[in-house]
Amino acid sequence: MADIKSITQLVESDFNATNQVILEQLQSDVTLVNQLGHYIVAAGGKRLRPLLVLITANALGYRGNQHHVAAAIIEFIHTATLLHDDVVDESDRRRGRDTANALFGNAASVLVGDFLYSRSFQMMVQLDQMEVMQILANTTNQIAEGEVLQLMNCNDPDATEESYYKVIKNKTAILFAAACKLGAIITGKPELAESLHNYGLHLGLAFQLMDDALDYVADSEELGKNVGDDLAEGKPTLPLIYAKQNTTEENQTLIKKCIEEGGLEHLEEIQAVIKETKAIDYTLDKAKKEVAIAKANLAGMPDNEFTEALSVLADLSVDRTY
């Protein structure tokens, strides 16, 4: 069980059932909703968040179909955030394809993102579990706060490691946490909900730390988006924050300028500073510590191939090139 493909195969029938729910719930009488919704969902990606719901539920011995709906809800919420993110960030490439806003326009992307959010709440009602609704409502609100925090951090050369962590916790990690916690709630194992929440939270932090490292060192084609996107948008991610704190005054001035103004004019110079200061090594060390914490939270889980898959997923979150 060494890669994401073999882990996905463990729950292949559940994954197919979840995809069927997604396709059914994407249906709308409005043509543009169908077109844009199918375009972004068909882009695929790693589908880690819905996979976490399915793996967690199976690890706890769940027998039923509510985890298919829950996994689809998680994917809809995530997809909605991507649509809104790409508009805010003015991105034109994601998962190796043109972004939805590049093809359909910003207005359509925002509105279809709203459709996916509202459809996900309709699906929550179908599950008829107040605790599930509470988890997802709080999570969606926290993600929105994370987006605003990131907007406040953008072009701010004085952003700190603390403020960076606050952004990635709210914007990314909290949905990983919710996906895992849902598995416990749906299965009727509330005593494991907190541990699984913590597993997912630290997995999400590791995942985002690795993403932010790859933005400076990966290959564009393999990464599926433009290398240096964070710098272009003036986002002070951890590699940049650390490099700024551990370089010469001249380089600090350059980094501040790049954060304030955005753009890729100085990308190669910034990459050189990041390499010189070992900022990527620092970021990866932080990610590996998050992986260790995530795996420690699996201690109370049943000993089976699904729990093993959760442990492997934590390792894979940092052992990747895209």
PEMO-V897918 format. One line per field, one symbol per residue. burial: b if it has 16 or more other C-alpha atoms within 10 Angstrom, else e. A space follows every 50 residues. Layout:
burial=???
This chain:
burial=eeebeebbebbeebbebbbebbbebbeeeeeebeebbeebbeeeeebbbb bbbbbbbbbbebeeebbbbbbbbbbbbbbbbbbbbbbebebbbbbeeebb bbeeebebbbebbbbbbebbbebbeeeeeeebbebbeebbebbebbbebb bebbbbbebbbebbbbbbbbbbbbbbbbbbbbbbbbbeeeebbebbbbbb bbbbbbbbbbbbbbbbbbebeebbbbbbbbbbbbbbbbbbbbbbebbeee bbebbbbbbbbbbbeebeebbebbbebebbeebbbbbbebbbbbbebbee beeeebbbbbbbbbbbbbeeeb
